[in-house]
């Protein structure tokens, strides 16, 4: 599990689970979702802490970020995030 702080609310996220699969829990913490498959860009967030604990940007995610004009190093689509390391502390922020 990893502790994920989203807009000052903390949830626990299991390693290997894509945030889009647990979108109800993530939405309660403050990130809105649209499609949950990385195409709409509704769930864009800034990774403030814990980059090394998250999966790499997928081709689909990168394509969507470029299309919506949000491609930056710390900008991600929450629905595509996967925790890849146990015991991490991750901090996300929405606009």
C-alpha positions as CSV (number, residue, x, y, z in Angstrom):
1,X,0.0,0.0,0.0
2,X,0.9,3.6,-0.5
3,X,-0.4,6.7,1.3
4,X,-1.7,9.1,-1.4
5,X,-2.5,12.7,-0.3
6,X,-4.9,14.4,-2.7
7,X,-5.8,18.0,-1.9
8,X,-5.1,17.4,1.8
9,X,-7.1,14.2,2.0
10,X,-5.2,10.9,2.4
11,X,-6.2,7.5,1.0
12,X,-4.4,4.2,0.9
13,X,-3.8,2.8,-2.6
14,X,-2.6,-0.8,-3.2
15,X,0.5,-1.4,-5.3
16,X,-0.3,-2.4,-8.9
17,X,-3.8,-1.0,-9.0
18,X,-4.6,1.7,-11.6
19,X,-6.3,4.7,-9.9
20,X,-9.0,4.5,-12.6
21,X,-10.0,1.2,-11.2
22,X,-10.6,2.7,-7.7
23,X,-12.0,6.0,-9.0
24,X,-14.8,6.1,-6.5
25,X,-12.2,6.3,-3.6
26,X,-10.0,8.8,-5.5
27,X,-13.1,11.0,-6.4
28,X,-14.0,11.2,-2.7
29,X,-10.5,12.6,-2.1
30,X,-11.0,15.3,-4.7
31,X,-10.1,14.2,-8.2
32,X,-13.0,14.1,-10.8
33,X,-13.0,11.5,-13.4
34,X,-14.6,11.3,-16.9
35,X,-13.7,8.2,-18.9
36,X,-11.1,6.5,-16.5
37,X,-9.2,5.2,-19.6
38,X,-6.9,8.2,-20.2
39,X,-8.7,9.8,-23.1
40,X,-10.7,12.7,-21.8
41,X,-8.2,14.6,-19.5
42,X,-10.7,15.4,-16.8
43,X,-8.6,13.9,-14.0
44,X,-5.4,15.9,-14.7
45,X,-3.3,16.5,-11.6
46,X,0.1,17.6,-10.5
47,X,2.4,15.1,-8.8
48,X,3.9,17.1,-5.9
49,X,5.7,14.2,-4.2
50,X,6.4,10.6,-5.0
51,X,7.2,10.6,-8.7
52,X,9.5,7.6,-8.3
53,X,6.6,5.6,-6.7
54,X,4.4,5.9,-9.8
55,X,4.3,4.1,-13.1
56,X,5.9,5.7,-16.1
57,X,3.7,7.8,-18.5
58,X,2.0,5.5,-20.9
59,X,1.8,6.3,-24.7
60,X,-2.0,6.9,-24.3
61,X,-1.5,9.2,-21.4
62,X,1.3,11.2,-23.1
63,X,-0.9,11.5,-26.2
64,X,-3.8,12.9,-24.2
65,X,-1.6,15.3,-22.2
66,X,-0.2,16.7,-25.5
67,X,-3.6,17.0,-27.1
68,X,-5.1,19.0,-24.1
69,X,-1.9,21.1,-23.8
70,X,-0.9,19.9,-20.4
71,X,2.2,17.9,-21.1
72,X,4.7,18.8,-18.4
73,X,7.0,16.7,-16.3
74,X,4.8,16.7,-13.2
75,X,1.4,16.7,-14.9
76,X,-0.4,13.3,-15.0
77,X,-3.8,11.8,-15.6
78,X,-4.9,10.4,-12.3
79,X,-6.8,7.5,-13.9
80,X,-3.6,6.2,-15.4
81,X,-1.5,6.3,-12.3
82,X,-0.3,3.0,-10.7
83,X,1.7,2.8,-7.5
84,X,4.8,0.7,-8.2
85,X,6.5,0.8,-4.8
86,X,5.3,-0.4,-1.4
87,X,5.2,2.1,1.5
88,X,5.5,5.3,-0.5
89,X,4.1,8.7,0.3
90,X,2.6,10.4,-2.8
91,X,1.1,13.8,-3.0
92,X,-1.3,14.9,-5.8
93,X,-2.9,18.3,-6.4
94,X,-5.7,19.3,-8.7
95,X,-6.2,22.8,-10.2
